[in-house]
Amino acid sequence: MRGGAFAGAVRAGTAQGRGGAGETPLGLLHAKDANAALLSNYEVFQLLTDLKEQRKESGKNKHSSGQQNLNTITYETLKYISKTPCKHQSPEIVREFLTAMKSHKLTKAEKLQLLNHRPVTAVEIQLMVEESEERLTEEQIEALLHTVTSILPAGPEAEQQQNTSDDVAMDEEDPA
């Protein structure tokens, strides 16, 4: 589920509303054809969360097979996507990230990959940026990692992993 995980399945025109002034948070990802825009996992998460709330409020029944299928897809997608870093993002964070990314010469798709996956190692950057060995120096990769990790929130599971590795490192330093 790389890139805009559900970009082809969700109409970009319905992803409006959270970014203010009728824009999606990824203003640079607007396309001329509203049905062919890329969406970040954050935008899909917000769209499906809003859709779920609207259906709850309207009290629509679940009897048609099409509605049951949509409910299943919505549930499974939200279940998956809520375990990713996008759950902790906001329109302000996305805008700040995209502004910071302007200094890096990356494609829209590469920026989307970084936003969706929040890489923390150089290897992950190499997997997300095409021909990174030719296009980026080690210093640029480090700067990119710093930008990503300083702006995009990690999420609770990453913090737990960091705390666990810190505890292990402390135990190794202090064999009491």
C-alpha positions in Angstrom: 0.0 0.0 0.0 2.7 2.5 -1.0 2.0 6.0 -2.2 -1.5 7.2 -2.0 -2.8 3.9 -0.8 -6.3 4.4 -2.0 -5.7 7.2 -4.4 -7.4 5.4 -7.3 -10.3 4.3 -5.2 -11.4 7.6 -3.8 -12.5 10.6 -5.8 -10.3 13.6 -5.0 -13.3 16.0 -5.2 -14.7 14.4 -2.1 -11.5 14.9 -0.1 -12.2 18.5 0.5 -13.2 20.1 3.8 -10.4 19.5 6.3 -7.7 21.7 4.7 -9.7 24.9 4.9 -10.9 27.1 2.1 -12.1 24.1 0.2 -8.6 22.7 -0.4 -7.2 19.3 0.5 -4.2 19.7 2.8 -1.9 18.7 0.0 -2.5 21.7 -2.1 0.3 20.7 -4.4 -1.4 17.5 -5.2 -4.4 19.1 -6.9 -4.9 17.7 -10.4 -6.8 19.1 -13.4 -8.9 16.0 -13.5 -10.5 15.7 -10.0 -10.9 12.0 -10.5 -7.2 11.4 -11.0 -5.6 13.2 -8.0 -3.2 11.6 -5.5 -4.4 11.5 -1.9 -2.3 11.1 1.1 -3.1 8.5 3.7 -4.1 11.4 6.0 -6.6 12.6 3.5 -8.1 9.2 3.0 -8.2 8.7 6.8 -10.1 12.0 7.2 -12.4 11.3 4.3 -13.4 7.9 5.6 -13.7 9.1 9.1 -16.1 11.9 8.0 -18.0 9.5 5.8 -18.4 7.1 8.7 -19.7 9.9 10.9 -22.1 11.1 8.3 -23.6 7.6 7.9 -23.9 7.3 11.7 -25.7 10.6 11.9 -28.1 9.8 9.0 -28.9 6.4 10.4 -28.7 4.7 7.0 -29.4 1.0 7.2 -26.9 -1.7 6.2 -29.3 -4.0 4.3 -28.1 -3.6 0.7 -25.1 -5.7 -0.3 -23.5 -2.6 -1.9 -23.8 -0.7 1.4 -22.4 -3.8 3.3 -19.5 -3.9 1.0 -18.8 -0.2 1.4 -19.0 -0.6 5.2 -16.5 -3.4 5.1 -14.1 -1.5 2.9 -14.4 1.6 5.1 -13.9 -0.5 8.3 -10.9 -2.4 6.9 -9.3 0.7 5.5 -9.7 2.7 8.7 -8.4 -0.2 10.7 -5.2 -0.4 8.6 -4.7 3.3 8.2 -5.2 4.1 11.9 -2.0 2.1 12.6 0.1 4.4 10.3 1.7 7.7 11.1 -1.1 9.6 9.3 -3.4 9.2 12.2 -1.3 11.7 14.1 -1.1 14.3 11.3 -3.1 17.4 10.8 -3.5 19.9 7.9 -1.0 22.2 9.6 1.6 19.5 9.9 1.1 18.4 6.3 1.4 22.0 5.1 4.6 22.5 7.2 6.0 19.3 5.8 5.3 20.2 2.2 6.8 23.7 2.7 9.9 22.1 4.2 10.1 19.7 1.3 10.4 22.5 -1.3 14.1 22.7 -0.7 14.5 19.0 -1.6 14.3 18.2 -5.2 11.7 15.4 -5.0 8.7 14.5 -7.2 5.1 14.8 -5.8 4.9 11.0 -5.6 8.2 10.8 -3.6 6.9 13.5 -1.2 3.7 11.6 -0.8 5.6 8.4 0.0 7.6 10.3 2.7 4.4 11.8 4.1 2.6 8.5 4.2 5.4 6.3 5.6 7.6 8.7 7.7 10.9 7.0 7.0 13.5 7.0 9.8 16.5 5.4 8.1 18.6 6.1 5.0 17.5 2.7 3.6 13.9 3.7 3.8 14.7 6.9 1.9 16.4 4.9 -0.8 13.3 2.7 -1.2 11.0 5.7 -1.6 13.2 8.1 -3.7 13.9 6.8 -7.2 17.6 6.7 -8.0 18.4 8.2 -4.7 22.1 7.1 -4.9 22.6 9.3 -8.0 20.3 12.2 -7.0 21.1 12.6 -3.3 24.3 12.8 -1.3 24.6 11.3 2.2 24.2 14.8 3.7 21.0 15.4 1.7 19.6 12.1 2.9 20.4 13.0 6.5 18.8 16.5 6.0 15.8 14.8 4.5 15.5 12.4 7.4 15.9 15.2 9.9 13.1 17.2 8.1 10.8 14.1 8.1 11.4 13.1 11.7 11.3 16.6 13.1 8.0 17.6 11.4 5.9 14.5 11.1 4.7 12.9 14.4 5.9 9.4 15.1 2.9 7.9 16.7 2.6 6.0 20.0 4.1 2.7 18.8 7.3 4.3 17.5 7.7 6.2 20.8 7.3 2.9 22.7 9.9 1.3 20.5 12.2 4.2 21.1 11.7 4.0 24.9 12.3 0.3 24.8 15.6 0.7 22.9 16.6 3.5 25.3 15.9 1.2 28.3 18.0 -1.5 26.7 20.8 0.9 26.1 20.7 2.1 29.7 20.8 -1.4 31.0 23.9 -2.1 28.9 25.7 1.0 30.1 24.8 0.4 33.8 25.3 -3.2 34.8 24.3 -2.7 38.4 
